[in-house]
Amino acid sequence: MLEIYGVARSRAFRCLWALEELGLAYKHHSIEWTTDAKQPEYVKLNPNARVPCLRDGELVLFESLAINLYLGRRYGLGTLMPTDIQQEARVLQWTLWSTNEVEPHLSTVNHHRTNLPEADRDPAIAAAAEAKLAAPLAVLDAALAAHGGYLLGADFTLADLNVASVLSTAIVARFDLSPHPNVSAWFGRCFQRQAAQRVIALFRSGK
């Protein structure tokens, strides 16, 4: 059986969502990244001492989006992962785009609005990082307008799941998506999916 390590309020959320979308049987080890992930037994699996980590038989993988790309390629061809090589390349494109163009700035906003102790937060740093998100979100908004509701067309794919899961930090960071109406509507559609809702329930339960 597939095994996934990490609580849902970590980047393991992304992998749990992919597993749920694919309808796969899996065992969830809801380990905390600040404590459990530092233990020797876990570090044998992920030497970075971070979550998530996936075990599929003899294969052990870390890095949340690499895990999702593997799950899509291994278990979701024709559903989450397109079979057409050009469309698969677009899944890779949007996945890497989200980590390069969105995640660093959104993480900075989140750190200086919620994560850091209040005395260490700098509103100016948060505002500067927020301003840097305007250009990539305009790119995303235009792509969604051009492709019929989802990033590759009419159907939800791993491109949408990966980008939406990266962008989900906007919720805790109190980042307003409404200036980008196509992004805002798409984001809502993605998280209204039953698989996403099941993982949100895990998030709320602390598992």
Rosetta constraint file for C-alpha pairs under 8 A:
AtomPair CA 1 CA 25 HARMONIC 6.73 0.50
AtomPair CA 1 CA 26 HARMONIC 5.67 0.50
AtomPair CA 1 CA 27 HARMONIC 6.97 0.50
AtomPair CA 1 CA 56 HARMONIC 6.86 0.50
AtomPair CA 1 CA 57 HARMONIC 7.33 0.50
AtomPair CA 2 CA 25 HARMONIC 6.87 0.50
AtomPair CA 2 CA 26 HARMONIC 4.61 0.50
AtomPair CA 2 CA 27 HARMONIC 6.23 0.50
AtomPair CA 2 CA 54 HARMONIC 7.29 0.50
AtomPair CA 2 CA 55 HARMONIC 5.87 0.50
AtomPair CA 2 CA 56 HARMONIC 4.87 0.50
AtomPair CA 2 CA 57 HARMONIC 7.23 0.50
AtomPair CA 3 CA 26 HARMONIC 5.45 0.50
AtomPair CA 3 CA 27 HARMONIC 4.66 0.50
AtomPair CA 3 CA 28 HARMONIC 5.95 0.50
AtomPair CA 3 CA 29 HARMONIC 7.29 0.50
AtomPair CA 3 CA 54 HARMONIC 5.71 0.50
AtomPair CA 3 CA 55 HARMONIC 5.08 0.50
AtomPair CA 3 CA 56 HARMONIC 6.61 0.50
AtomPair CA 4 CA 12 HARMONIC 7.79 0.50
AtomPair CA 4 CA 15 HARMONIC 7.77 0.50
AtomPair CA 4 CA 16 HARMONIC 7.60 0.50
AtomPair CA 4 CA 26 HARMONIC 7.21 0.50
AtomPair CA 4 CA 27 HARMONIC 6.32 0.50
AtomPair CA 4 CA 28 HARMONIC 5.10 0.50
AtomPair CA 4 CA 29 HARMONIC 6.07 0.50
AtomPair CA 4 CA 52 HARMONIC 6.91 0.50
AtomPair CA 4 CA 53 HARMONIC 5.85 0.50
AtomPair CA 4 CA 54 HARMONIC 4.65 0.50
AtomPair CA 4 CA 55 HARMONIC 6.52 0.50
AtomPair CA 5 CA 12 HARMONIC 7.19 0.50
AtomPair CA 5 CA 28 HARMONIC 6.12 0.50
AtomPair CA 5 CA 29 HARMONIC 4.67 0.50
AtomPair CA 5 CA 30 HARMONIC 5.99 0.50
AtomPair CA 5 CA 31 HARMONIC 6.18 0.50
AtomPair CA 5 CA 51 HARMONIC 6.45 0.50
AtomPair CA 5 CA 52 HARMONIC 5.26 0.50
AtomPair CA 5 CA 53 HARMONIC 5.17 0.50
AtomPair CA 5 CA 54 HARMONIC 6.43 0.50
AtomPair CA 6 CA 10 HARMONIC 6.73 0.50
AtomPair CA 6 CA 11 HARMONIC 7.80 0.50
AtomPair CA 6 CA 12 HARMONIC 5.30 0.50
AtomPair CA 6 CA 28 HARMONIC 7.68 0.50
AtomPair CA 6 CA 29 HARMONIC 6.16 0.50
AtomPair CA 6 CA 30 HARMONIC 4.82 0.50
AtomPair CA 6 CA 31 HARMONIC 4.72 0.50
AtomPair CA 6 CA 32 HARMONIC 6.24 0.50
AtomPair CA 6 CA 33 HARMONIC 7.00 0.50
AtomPair CA 6 CA 51 HARMONIC 5.20 0.50
AtomPair CA 6 CA 52 HARMONIC 4.97 0.50
AtomPair CA 6 CA 53 HARMONIC 7.21 0.50
AtomPair CA 7 CA 12 HARMONIC 6.24 0.50
AtomPair CA 7 CA 13 HARMONIC 7.37 0.50
AtomPair CA 7 CA 29 HARMONIC 7.52 0.50
AtomPair CA 7 CA 30 HARMONIC 4.39 0.50
AtomPair CA 7 CA 31 HARMONIC 5.55 0.50
AtomPair CA 7 CA 32 HARMONIC 6.05 0.50
AtomPair CA 7 CA 33 HARMONIC 7.91 0.50
AtomPair CA 7 CA 203 HARMONIC 7.45 0.50
AtomPair CA 7 CA 206 HARMONIC 7.08 0.50
AtomPair CA 7 CA 207 HARMONIC 5.19 0.50
AtomPair CA 8 CA 12 HARMONIC 5.56 0.50
AtomPair CA 8 CA 13 HARMONIC 4.52 0.50
AtomPair CA 8 CA 16 HARMONIC 7.37 0.50
AtomPair CA 8 CA 30 HARMONIC 7.43 0.50
AtomPair CA 8 CA 199 HARMONIC 6.85 0.50
AtomPair CA 8 CA 200 HARMONIC 7.70 0.50
AtomPair CA 8 CA 202 HARMONIC 6.08 0.50
AtomPair CA 8 CA 203 HARMONIC 4.77 0.50
AtomPair CA 8 CA 206 HARMONIC 7.20 0.50
AtomPair CA 8 CA 207 HARMONIC 5.99 0.50
AtomPair CA 9 CA 13 HARMONIC 6.31 0.50
AtomPair CA 9 CA 203 HARMONIC 5.30 0.50
AtomPair CA 9 CA 206 HARMONIC 7.24 0.50
AtomPair CA 9 CA 207 HARMONIC 7.86 0.50
AtomPair CA 10 CA 33 HARMONIC 7.79 0.50
AtomPair CA 10 CA 51 HARMONIC 7.24 0.50
AtomPair CA 10 CA 52 HARMONIC 7.70 0.50
AtomPair CA 11 CA 15 HARMONIC 7.57 0.50
AtomPair CA 11 CA 51 HARMONIC 6.92 0.50
AtomPair CA 11 CA 52 HARMONIC 6.40 0.50
AtomPair CA 11 CA 64 HARMONIC 6.27 0.50
AtomPair CA 12 CA 16 HARMONIC 6.15 0.50
AtomPair CA 12 CA 51 HARMONIC 6.45 0.50
AtomPair CA 12 CA 52 HARMONIC 4.80 0.50
AtomPair CA 12 CA 53 HARMONIC 7.86 0.50
AtomPair CA 12 CA 64 HARMONIC 6.44 0.50
AtomPair CA 13 CA 17 HARMONIC 6.07 0.50
AtomPair CA 13 CA 165 HARMONIC 7.58 0.50
AtomPair CA 13 CA 199 HARMONIC 6.81 0.50
AtomPair CA 13 CA 203 HARMONIC 7.84 0.50
AtomPair CA 14 CA 18 HARMONIC 6.41 0.50
AtomPair CA 14 CA 64 HARMONIC 6.57 0.50
AtomPair CA 14 CA 65 HARMONIC 7.43 0.50
AtomPair CA 14 CA 68 HARMONIC 7.44 0.50
AtomPair CA 14 CA 161 HARMONIC 7.59 0.50
AtomPair CA 14 CA 162 HARMONIC 6.89 0.50
AtomPair CA 14 CA 165 HARMONIC 5.71 0.50
AtomPair CA 14 CA 166 HARMONIC 7.98 0.50
AtomPair CA 15 CA 19 HARMONIC 6.14 0.50
AtomPair CA 15 CA 52 HARMONIC 7.82 0.50
AtomPair CA 15 CA 64 HARMONIC 6.20 0.50
AtomPair CA 15 CA 65 HARMONIC 7.61 0.50
AtomPair CA 15 CA 67 HARMONIC 6.78 0.50
AtomPair CA 15 CA 68 HARMONIC 5.82 0.50
AtomPair CA 16 CA 20 HARMONIC 6.12 0.50
AtomPair CA 16 CA 199 HARMONIC 6.54 0.50
AtomPair CA 17 CA 21 HARMONIC 6.11 0.50
AtomPair CA 17 CA 161 HARMONIC 7.85 0.50
AtomPair CA 17 CA 195 HARMONIC 6.05 0.50
AtomPair CA 17 CA 196 HARMONIC 5.63 0.50
AtomPair CA 17 CA 199 HARMONIC 6.10 0.50
AtomPair CA 18 CA 22 HARMONIC 6.18 0.50
AtomPair CA 18 CA 68 HARMONIC 6.37 0.50
AtomPair CA 18 CA 71 HARMONIC 7.41 0.50
AtomPair CA 18 CA 72 HARMONIC 7.87 0.50
AtomPair CA 18 CA 158 HARMONIC 7.84 0.50
AtomPair CA 18 CA 161 HARMONIC 7.43 0.50
AtomPair CA 19 CA 23 HARMONIC 6.21 0.50
AtomPair CA 19 CA 24 HARMONIC 5.64 0.50
AtomPair CA 19 CA 25 HARMONIC 7.94 0.50
AtomPair CA 19 CA 26 HARMONIC 7.70 0.50
AtomPair CA 19 CA 71 HARMONIC 7.60 0.50
AtomPair CA 20 CA 24 HARMONIC 6.49 0.50
AtomPair CA 20 CA 195 HARMONIC 5.12 0.50
AtomPair CA 20 CA 196 HARMONIC 7.66 0.50
AtomPair CA 20 CA 198 HARMONIC 7.80 0.50
AtomPair CA 20 CA 199 HARMONIC 7.90 0.50
AtomPair CA 21 CA 80 HARMONIC 7.93 0.50
AtomPair CA 21 CA 195 HARMONIC 5.30 0.50
AtomPair CA 21 CA 196 HARMONIC 7.86 0.50
AtomPair CA 22 CA 75 HARMONIC 7.21 0.50
AtomPair CA 22 CA 76 HARMONIC 6.48 0.50
AtomPair CA 22 CA 80 HARMONIC 7.55 0.50
AtomPair CA 30 CA 207 HARMONIC 5.34 0.50
AtomPair CA 31 CA 36 HARMONIC 5.55 0.50
AtomPair CA 31 CA 37 HARMONIC 6.72 0.50
AtomPair CA 32 CA 36 HARMONIC 5.21 0.50
AtomPair CA 32 CA 37 HARMONIC 6.26 0.50
AtomPair CA 32 CA 51 HARMONIC 7.94 0.50
AtomPair CA 33 CA 37 HARMONIC 4.87 0.50
AtomPair CA 33 CA 38 HARMONIC 7.42 0.50
AtomPair CA 33 CA 49 HARMONIC 7.55 0.50
AtomPair CA 33 CA 50 HARMONIC 5.69 0.50
AtomPair CA 33 CA 51 HARMONIC 5.88 0.50
AtomPair CA 34 CA 38 HARMONIC 7.06 0.50
AtomPair CA 35 CA 39 HARMONIC 7.20 0.50
AtomPair CA 36 CA 42 HARMONIC 7.44 0.50
AtomPair CA 37 CA 42 HARMONIC 5.85 0.50
AtomPair CA 37 CA 43 HARMONIC 6.73 0.50
AtomPair CA 37 CA 49 HARMONIC 5.03 0.50
AtomPair CA 37 CA 50 HARMONIC 5.67 0.50
AtomPair CA 37 CA 51 HARMONIC 6.80 0.50
AtomPair CA 38 CA 42 HARMONIC 6.96 0.50
AtomPair CA 38 CA 43 HARMONIC 6.39 0.50
AtomPair CA 38 CA 49 HARMONIC 5.23 0.50
AtomPair CA 38 CA 50 HARMONIC 7.67 0.50
AtomPair CA 39 CA 43 HARMONIC 6.19 0.50
AtomPair CA 39 CA 49 HARMONIC 7.92 0.50
AtomPair CA 40 CA 44 HARMONIC 6.34 0.50
AtomPair CA 41 CA 45 HARMONIC 7.26 0.50
AtomPair CA 42 CA 46 HARMONIC 6.31 0.50
AtomPair CA 42 CA 47 HARMONIC 7.93 0.50
AtomPair CA 42 CA 49 HARMONIC 7.21 0.50
AtomPair CA 43 CA 47 HARMONIC 4.61 0.50
AtomPair CA 43 CA 48 HARMONIC 6.92 0.50
AtomPair CA 43 CA 49 HARMONIC 5.31 0.50
AtomPair CA 45 CA 53 HARMONIC 7.40 0.50
AtomPair CA 45 CA 60 HARMONIC 6.80 0.50
AtomPair CA 46 CA 50 HARMONIC 6.81 0.50
AtomPair CA 46 CA 51 HARMONIC 7.90 0.50
AtomPair CA 46 CA 53 HARMONIC 6.59 0.50
AtomPair CA 46 CA 61 HARMONIC 7.79 0.50
AtomPair CA 46 CA 62 HARMONIC 6.36 0.50
AtomPair CA 51 CA 62 HARMONIC 7.44 0.50
AtomPair CA 51 CA 63 HARMONIC 7.76 0.50
AtomPair CA 51 CA 64 HARMONIC 7.97 0.50
AtomPair CA 52 CA 62 HARMONIC 6.19 0.50
AtomPair CA 52 CA 63 HARMONIC 6.62 0.50
AtomPair CA 52 CA 64 HARMONIC 6.02 0.50
AtomPair CA 53 CA 60 HARMONIC 7.13 0.50
AtomPair CA 53 CA 61 HARMONIC 5.66 0.50
AtomPair CA 53 CA 62 HARMONIC 4.53 0.50
AtomPair CA 53 CA 63 HARMONIC 7.01 0.50
AtomPair CA 53 CA 64 HARMONIC 7.44 0.50
AtomPair CA 53 CA 67 HARMONIC 7.83 0.50
AtomPair CA 54 CA 59 HARMONIC 8.00 0.50
AtomPair CA 54 CA 60 HARMONIC 5.65 0.50
AtomPair CA 54 CA 61 HARMONIC 5.16 0.50
AtomPair CA 54 CA 62 HARMONIC 6.41 0.50
AtomPair CA 54 CA 67 HARMONIC 6.81 0.50
AtomPair CA 55 CA 59 HARMONIC 5.72 0.50
AtomPair CA 55 CA 60 HARMONIC 4.53 0.50
AtomPair CA 55 CA 61 HARMONIC 6.53 0.50
AtomPair CA 56 CA 60 HARMONIC 6.46 0.50
AtomPair CA 61 CA 66 HARMONIC 7.68 0.50
AtomPair CA 61 CA 67 HARMONIC 6.27 0.50
AtomPair CA 62 CA 66 HARMONIC 7.21 0.50
AtomPair CA 62 CA 67 HARMONIC 6.60 0.50
AtomPair CA 63 CA 67 HARMONIC 6.21 0.50
AtomPair CA 64 CA 68 HARMONIC 6.36 0.50
AtomPair CA 65 CA 69 HARMONIC 6.15 0.50
AtomPair CA 65 CA 95 HARMONIC 7.32 0.50
AtomPair CA 65 CA 162 HARMONIC 6.86 0.50
AtomPair CA 66 CA 70 HARMONIC 6.21 0.50
AtomPair CA 67 CA 71 HARMONIC 6.18 0.50
AtomPair CA 68 CA 72 HARMONIC 6.05 0.50
AtomPair CA 68 CA 158 HARMONIC 7.78 0.50
AtomPair CA 68 CA 162 HARMONIC 7.73 0.50
AtomPair CA 69 CA 73 HARMONIC 6.11 0.50
AtomPair CA 69 CA 158 HARMONIC 7.73 0.50
AtomPair CA 70 CA 74 HARMONIC 5.82 0.50
AtomPair CA 71 CA 75 HARMONIC 5.51 0.50
AtomPair CA 71 CA 76 HARMONIC 6.67 0.50
AtomPair CA 72 CA 76 HARMONIC 4.39 0.50
AtomPair CA 72 CA 77 HARMONIC 6.26 0.50
AtomPair CA 72 CA 80 HARMONIC 5.86 0.50
AtomPair CA 72 CA 81 HARMONIC 5.09 0.50
AtomPair CA 72 CA 158 HARMONIC 7.00 0.50
AtomPair CA 73 CA 77 HARMONIC 5.66 0.50
AtomPair CA 73 CA 81 HARMONIC 6.15 0.50
AtomPair CA 76 CA 80 HARMONIC 5.12 0.50
AtomPair CA 76 CA 81 HARMONIC 5.44 0.50
AtomPair CA 77 CA 81 HARMONIC 4.76 0.50
AtomPair CA 77 CA 82 HARMONIC 5.80 0.50
AtomPair CA 77 CA 83 HARMONIC 5.78 0.50
AtomPair CA 78 CA 82 HARMONIC 5.04 0.50
AtomPair CA 78 CA 83 HARMONIC 5.48 0.50
AtomPair CA 79 CA 157 HARMONIC 7.00 0.50
AtomPair CA 80 CA 156 HARMONIC 7.21 0.50
AtomPair CA 80 CA 157 HARMONIC 4.44 0.50
AtomPair CA 80 CA 158 HARMONIC 5.00 0.50
AtomPair CA 81 CA 88 HARMONIC 6.59 0.50
AtomPair CA 81 CA 91 HARMONIC 7.69 0.50
AtomPair CA 81 CA 157 HARMONIC 6.22 0.50
AtomPair CA 81 CA 158 HARMONIC 5.94 0.50
AtomPair CA 82 CA 87 HARMONIC 5.97 0.50
AtomPair CA 82 CA 88 HARMONIC 5.53 0.50
AtomPair CA 82 CA 157 HARMONIC 7.63 0.50
AtomPair CA 83 CA 87 HARMONIC 7.50 0.50
AtomPair CA 83 CA 88 HARMONIC 6.84 0.50
AtomPair CA 84 CA 88 HARMONIC 6.16 0.50
AtomPair CA 85 CA 89 HARMONIC 6.10 0.50
AtomPair CA 86 CA 90 HARMONIC 6.44 0.50
AtomPair CA 87 CA 91 HARMONIC 6.46 0.50
AtomPair CA 87 CA 152 HARMONIC 7.17 0.50
AtomPair CA 88 CA 92 HARMONIC 6.50 0.50
AtomPair CA 89 CA 93 HARMONIC 6.07 0.50
AtomPair CA 90 CA 94 HARMONIC 6.10 0.50
AtomPair CA 90 CA 152 HARMONIC 7.53 0.50
AtomPair CA 90 CA 159 HARMONIC 7.49 0.50
AtomPair CA 91 CA 95 HARMONIC 6.09 0.50
AtomPair CA 91 CA 157 HARMONIC 7.96 0.50
AtomPair CA 91 CA 158 HARMONIC 6.50 0.50
AtomPair CA 91 CA 159 HARMONIC 4.59 0.50
AtomPair CA 92 CA 96 HARMONIC 6.10 0.50
AtomPair CA 92 CA 159 HARMONIC 7.43 0.50
AtomPair CA 93 CA 97 HARMONIC 5.95 0.50
AtomPair CA 94 CA 98 HARMONIC 6.07 0.50
AtomPair CA 94 CA 159 HARMONIC 5.92 0.50
AtomPair CA 94 CA 162 HARMONIC 7.97 0.50
AtomPair CA 94 CA 163 HARMONIC 6.78 0.50
AtomPair CA 95 CA 99 HARMONIC 6.75 0.50
AtomPair CA 95 CA 159 HARMONIC 6.20 0.50
AtomPair CA 95 CA 162 HARMONIC 5.89 0.50
AtomPair CA 95 CA 163 HARMONIC 6.11 0.50
AtomPair CA 96 CA 100 HARMONIC 6.21 0.50
AtomPair CA 97 CA 101 HARMONIC 5.54 0.50
AtomPair CA 97 CA 102 HARMONIC 7.38 0.50
AtomPair CA 98 CA 102 HARMONIC 5.10 0.50
AtomPair CA 98 CA 103 HARMONIC 6.12 0.50
AtomPair CA 98 CA 162 HARMONIC 7.83 0.50
AtomPair CA 98 CA 163 HARMONIC 5.61 0.50
AtomPair CA 98 CA 166 HARMONIC 6.61 0.50
AtomPair CA 98 CA 167 HARMONIC 7.91 0.50
AtomPair CA 99 CA 103 HARMONIC 5.00 0.50
AtomPair CA 99 CA 104 HARMONIC 7.05 0.50
AtomPair CA 99 CA 166 HARMONIC 7.43 0.50
AtomPair CA 100 CA 104 HARMONIC 6.85 0.50
AtomPair CA 101 CA 105 HARMONIC 7.62 0.50
AtomPair CA 101 CA 133 HARMONIC 7.78 0.50
AtomPair CA 101 CA 136 HARMONIC 6.19 0.50
AtomPair CA 102 CA 106 HARMONIC 6.06 0.50
AtomPair CA 102 CA 133 HARMONIC 6.48 0.50
AtomPair CA 102 CA 136 HARMONIC 6.78 0.50
AtomPair CA 102 CA 137 HARMONIC 7.96 0.50
AtomPair CA 102 CA 166 HARMONIC 7.73 0.50
AtomPair CA 102 CA 167 HARMONIC 7.33 0.50
AtomPair CA 103 CA 107 HARMONIC 5.82 0.50
AtomPair CA 103 CA 166 HARMONIC 6.33 0.50
AtomPair CA 103 CA 167 HARMONIC 7.24 0.50
AtomPair CA 104 CA 108 HARMONIC 6.37 0.50
AtomPair CA 105 CA 109 HARMONIC 6.36 0.50
AtomPair CA 105 CA 129 HARMONIC 4.98 0.50
AtomPair CA 105 CA 130 HARMONIC 6.72 0.50
AtomPair CA 105 CA 132 HARMONIC 6.79 0.50
AtomPair CA 105 CA 133 HARMONIC 6.56 0.50
AtomPair CA 106 CA 110 HARMONIC 6.18 0.50
AtomPair CA 106 CA 129 HARMONIC 6.97 0.50
AtomPair CA 106 CA 130 HARMONIC 7.01 0.50
AtomPair CA 106 CA 133 HARMONIC 7.44 0.50
AtomPair CA 106 CA 167 HARMONIC 7.70 0.50
AtomPair CA 106 CA 169 HARMONIC 6.86 0.50
AtomPair CA 106 CA 170 HARMONIC 6.85 0.50
AtomPair CA 106 CA 173 HARMONIC 7.62 0.50
AtomPair CA 107 CA 111 HARMONIC 6.07 0.50
AtomPair CA 107 CA 169 HARMONIC 7.33 0.50
AtomPair CA 108 CA 112 HARMONIC 6.29 0.50
AtomPair CA 108 CA 125 HARMONIC 7.56 0.50
AtomPair CA 108 CA 126 HARMONIC 6.27 0.50
AtomPair CA 108 CA 129 HARMONIC 6.29 0.50
AtomPair CA 109 CA 113 HARMONIC 6.10 0.50
AtomPair CA 109 CA 125 HARMONIC 7.45 0.50
AtomPair CA 109 CA 126 HARMONIC 4.39 0.50
AtomPair CA 109 CA 127 HARMONIC 7.24 0.50
AtomPair CA 109 CA 129 HARMONIC 5.93 0.50
AtomPair CA 109 CA 130 HARMONIC 6.27 0.50
AtomPair CA 109 CA 173 HARMONIC 6.24 0.50
AtomPair CA 110 CA 114 HARMONIC 5.61 0.50
AtomPair CA 110 CA 115 HARMONIC 6.23 0.50
AtomPair CA 110 CA 126 HARMONIC 7.58 0.50
AtomPair CA 110 CA 169 HARMONIC 7.18 0.50
AtomPair CA 110 CA 170 HARMONIC 7.66 0.50
AtomPair CA 110 CA 172 HARMONIC 6.93 0.50
AtomPair CA 110 CA 173 HARMONIC 4.35 0.50
AtomPair CA 110 CA 174 HARMONIC 7.90 0.50
AtomPair CA 111 CA 115 HARMONIC 4.50 0.50
AtomPair CA 111 CA 116 HARMONIC 5.40 0.50
AtomPair CA 111 CA 121 HARMONIC 7.40 0.50
AtomPair CA 111 CA 126 HARMONIC 7.92 0.50
AtomPair CA 111 CA 173 HARMONIC 7.89 0.50
AtomPair CA 112 CA 116 HARMONIC 6.05 0.50
AtomPair CA 112 CA 120 HARMONIC 7.64 0.50
AtomPair CA 112 CA 121 HARMONIC 4.50 0.50
AtomPair CA 112 CA 122 HARMONIC 5.66 0.50
AtomPair CA 112 CA 123 HARMONIC 6.48 0.50
AtomPair CA 112 CA 125 HARMONIC 7.04 0.50
AtomPair CA 112 CA 126 HARMONIC 5.51 0.50
AtomPair CA 113 CA 121 HARMONIC 6.57 0.50
AtomPair CA 113 CA 122 HARMONIC 7.98 0.50
AtomPair CA 113 CA 123 HARMONIC 7.27 0.50
AtomPair CA 113 CA 126 HARMONIC 6.87 0.50
AtomPair CA 113 CA 173 HARMONIC 6.20 0.50
AtomPair CA 113 CA 174 HARMONIC 7.89 0.50
AtomPair CA 114 CA 118 HARMONIC 7.83 0.50
AtomPair CA 114 CA 172 HARMONIC 7.35 0.50
AtomPair CA 114 CA 173 HARMONIC 6.47 0.50
AtomPair CA 116 CA 120 HARMONIC 6.03 0.50
AtomPair CA 116 CA 121 HARMONIC 5.98 0.50
AtomPair CA 117 CA 121 HARMONIC 6.64 0.50
AtomPair CA 122 CA 126 HARMONIC 6.55 0.50
AtomPair CA 123 CA 127 HARMONIC 6.06 0.50
AtomPair CA 124 CA 128 HARMONIC 6.12 0.50
AtomPair CA 125 CA 129 HARMONIC 6.22 0.50
AtomPair CA 126 CA 130 HARMONIC 6.10 0.50
AtomPair CA 127 CA 131 HARMONIC 6.20 0.50
AtomPair CA 128 CA 132 HARMONIC 6.51 0.50
AtomPair CA 129 CA 133 HARMONIC 6.75 0.50
AtomPair CA 130 CA 134 HARMONIC 7.23 0.50
AtomPair CA 130 CA 175 HARMONIC 7.81 0.50
AtomPair CA 132 CA 136 HARMONIC 7.91 0.50
AtomPair CA 133 CA 137 HARMONIC 6.05 0.50
AtomPair CA 134 CA 138 HARMONIC 6.15 0.50
AtomPair CA 135 CA 139 HARMONIC 6.48 0.50
AtomPair CA 136 CA 140 HARMONIC 6.30 0.50
AtomPair CA 137 CA 141 HARMONIC 5.98 0.50
AtomPair CA 137 CA 180 HARMONIC 7.01 0.50
AtomPair CA 137 CA 183 HARMONIC 7.52 0.50
AtomPair CA 138 CA 142 HARMONIC 6.17 0.50
AtomPair CA 138 CA 180 HARMONIC 6.84 0.50
AtomPair CA 139 CA 143 HARMONIC 6.25 0.50
AtomPair CA 140 CA 144 HARMONIC 6.21 0.50
AtomPair CA 140 CA 183 HARMONIC 6.77 0.50
AtomPair CA 141 CA 145 HARMONIC 6.27 0.50
AtomPair CA 141 CA 180 HARMONIC 6.05 0.50
AtomPair CA 141 CA 181 HARMONIC 7.27 0.50
AtomPair CA 141 CA 182 HARMONIC 5.22 0.50
AtomPair CA 141 CA 183 HARMONIC 5.19 0.50
AtomPair CA 142 CA 146 HARMONIC 6.22 0.50
AtomPair CA 142 CA 182 HARMONIC 7.74 0.50
AtomPair CA 143 CA 147 HARMONIC 6.18 0.50
AtomPair CA 143 CA 151 HARMONIC 6.55 0.50
AtomPair CA 144 CA 148 HARMONIC 6.54 0.50
AtomPair CA 144 CA 149 HARMONIC 5.51 0.50
AtomPair CA 144 CA 150 HARMONIC 5.75 0.50
AtomPair CA 144 CA 151 HARMONIC 5.63 0.50
AtomPair CA 144 CA 182 HARMONIC 6.23 0.50
AtomPair CA 144 CA 183 HARMONIC 7.10 0.50
AtomPair CA 144 CA 186 HARMONIC 7.75 0.50
AtomPair CA 145 CA 149 HARMONIC 6.63 0.50
AtomPair CA 145 CA 182 HARMONIC 6.37 0.50
AtomPair CA 147 CA 151 HARMONIC 6.08 0.50
AtomPair CA 147 CA 152 HARMONIC 6.18 0.50
AtomPair CA 147 CA 153 HARMONIC 4.61 0.50
AtomPair CA 147 CA 154 HARMONIC 7.07 0.50
AtomPair CA 148 CA 153 HARMONIC 5.21 0.50
AtomPair CA 148 CA 154 HARMONIC 5.27 0.50
AtomPair CA 149 CA 153 HARMONIC 6.52 0.50
AtomPair CA 149 CA 154 HARMONIC 5.89 0.50
AtomPair CA 149 CA 155 HARMONIC 7.96 0.50
AtomPair CA 149 CA 182 HARMONIC 7.94 0.50
AtomPair CA 149 CA 186 HARMONIC 6.63 0.50
AtomPair CA 150 CA 154 HARMONIC 5.76 0.50
AtomPair CA 150 CA 155 HARMONIC 6.23 0.50
AtomPair CA 150 CA 156 HARMONIC 5.96 0.50
AtomPair CA 150 CA 157 HARMONIC 7.93 0.50
AtomPair CA 150 CA 160 HARMONIC 6.67 0.50
AtomPair CA 150 CA 186 HARMONIC 7.00 0.50
AtomPair CA 151 CA 156 HARMONIC 7.75 0.50
AtomPair CA 151 CA 157 HARMONIC 7.88 0.50
AtomPair CA 151 CA 159 HARMONIC 6.59 0.50
AtomPair CA 151 CA 160 HARMONIC 6.12 0.50
AtomPair CA 152 CA 156 HARMONIC 7.78 0.50
AtomPair CA 152 CA 157 HARMONIC 7.36 0.50
AtomPair CA 152 CA 159 HARMONIC 7.52 0.50
AtomPair CA 156 CA 160 HARMONIC 6.17 0.50
AtomPair CA 156 CA 161 HARMONIC 7.72 0.50
AtomPair CA 156 CA 190 HARMONIC 7.91 0.50
AtomPair CA 157 CA 161 HARMONIC 6.54 0.50
AtomPair CA 158 CA 162 HARMONIC 5.90 0.50
AtomPair CA 159 CA 163 HARMONIC 6.17 0.50
AtomPair CA 160 CA 164 HARMONIC 5.78 0.50
AtomPair CA 160 CA 190 HARMONIC 7.38 0.50
AtomPair CA 161 CA 165 HARMONIC 5.93 0.50
AtomPair CA 161 CA 190 HARMONIC 7.21 0.50
AtomPair CA 162 CA 166 HARMONIC 6.31 0.50
AtomPair CA 163 CA 167 HARMONIC 6.14 0.50
AtomPair CA 164 CA 168 HARMONIC 5.98 0.50
AtomPair CA 164 CA 187 HARMONIC 6.27 0.50
AtomPair CA 164 CA 190 HARMONIC 7.03 0.50
AtomPair CA 165 CA 169 HARMONIC 7.76 0.50
AtomPair CA 168 CA 172 HARMONIC 7.81 0.50
AtomPair CA 169 CA 173 HARMONIC 6.00 0.50
AtomPair CA 170 CA 174 HARMONIC 5.84 0.50
AtomPair CA 170 CA 175 HARMONIC 4.82 0.50
AtomPair CA 170 CA 176 HARMONIC 7.35 0.50
AtomPair CA 170 CA 177 HARMONIC 7.93 0.50
AtomPair CA 171 CA 175 HARMONIC 6.44 0.50
AtomPair CA 177 CA 181 HARMONIC 7.36 0.50
AtomPair CA 177 CA 183 HARMONIC 6.94 0.50
AtomPair CA 177 CA 184 HARMONIC 5.44 0.50
AtomPair CA 178 CA 183 HARMONIC 7.94 0.50
AtomPair CA 178 CA 184 HARMONIC 5.74 0.50
AtomPair CA 180 CA 184 HARMONIC 6.14 0.50
AtomPair CA 181 CA 185 HARMONIC 6.10 0.50
AtomPair CA 182 CA 186 HARMONIC 6.01 0.50
AtomPair CA 183 CA 187 HARMONIC 5.88 0.50
AtomPair CA 184 CA 188 HARMONIC 6.33 0.50
AtomPair CA 185 CA 189 HARMONIC 6.35 0.50
AtomPair CA 186 CA 190 HARMONIC 6.18 0.50
AtomPair CA 187 CA 191 HARMONIC 6.37 0.50
AtomPair CA 188 CA 192 HARMONIC 6.09 0.50
AtomPair CA 189 CA 193 HARMONIC 6.77 0.50
AtomPair CA 190 CA 196 HARMONIC 7.47 0.50
AtomPair CA 191 CA 196 HARMONIC 5.42 0.50
AtomPair CA 191 CA 197 HARMONIC 6.65 0.50
AtomPair CA 192 CA 196 HARMONIC 6.72 0.50
AtomPair CA 192 CA 197 HARMONIC 6.45 0.50
AtomPair CA 193 CA 197 HARMONIC 6.25 0.50
AtomPair CA 194 CA 198 HARMONIC 6.25 0.50
AtomPair CA 195 CA 199 HARMONIC 6.61 0.50
AtomPair CA 196 CA 200 HARMONIC 6.15 0.50
AtomPair CA 197 CA 201 HARMONIC 6.22 0.50
AtomPair CA 198 CA 202 HARMONIC 6.58 0.50
AtomPair CA 199 CA 203 HARMONIC 6.19 0.50
AtomPair CA 200 CA 204 HARMONIC 6.21 0.50
AtomPair CA 201 CA 205 HARMONIC 6.22 0.50
AtomPair CA 202 CA 206 HARMONIC 6.32 0.50
AtomPair CA 202 CA 207 HARMONIC 5.37 0.50
AtomPair CA 203 CA 207 HARMONIC 6.13 0.50
